[in-house]
Amino acid sequence: MKKIRVTQIRSGIGRPLRQKRTLQALGLRKIRQTVEHEATPQILGMVHKVIHLVEVEEEV
């Protein structure tokens, strides 16, 4: 399965609690922190909800 690399580029401060919890569930705690995940429908849905706070790269 494909992997994606998710990097937090904006802060979760001042965001709705649901978005903060989505960042935590993705494993992101700090700006410029990067995590890798499998590109499952669940992960892609979570990324879509906070796409304005993160940067996504596909890995080959």
C-alpha positions in Angstrom: 0.0 0.0 0.0 1.1 3.6 -0.7 2.6 5.7 2.1 2.1 9.4 2.6 4.3 11.8 4.6 2.3 14.4 6.6 4.0 17.5 7.9 2.3 20.0 10.2 2.8 23.5 8.8 0.3 25.6 10.8 -0.6 25.6 14.5 -3.7 24.0 16.0 -4.1 26.8 18.5 -7.4 28.5 18.1 -8.8 25.7 16.0 -11.9 23.7 16.9 -11.3 20.8 19.3 -12.2 18.3 16.6 -9.3 19.5 14.4 -6.9 19.5 17.4 -7.8 15.9 18.1 -7.4 15.0 14.5 -3.8 16.4 14.5 -3.1 14.4 17.7 -4.6 11.2 16.1 -2.2 11.7 13.2 0.7 11.9 15.6 1.4 15.5 15.0 2.3 17.7 18.0 4.6 20.4 16.8 5.0 22.6 13.7 7.4 21.1 11.1 6.9 17.6 12.7 6.6 14.9 10.0 5.0 11.5 10.3 4.5 8.7 7.8 1.3 6.7 7.4 -0.2 4.1 5.1 -2.6 5.8 2.6 -5.8 4.1 4.0 -9.2 5.7 3.5 -9.3 6.5 7.2 -6.0 8.3 7.3 -6.8 10.2 4.0 -10.1 11.3 5.5 -8.4 12.6 8.6 -5.8 14.5 6.5 -8.7 16.0 4.4 -10.2 17.4 7.6 -7.0 19.3 8.5 -5.6 19.9 5.0 -5.3 23.6 5.8 -2.9 22.8 8.6 -0.7 20.1 7.0 1.4 19.4 3.9 1.1 16.0 2.3 3.7 14.2 0.1 3.2 10.8 -1.5 6.1 8.4 -1.3 7.1 6.2 -4.2 
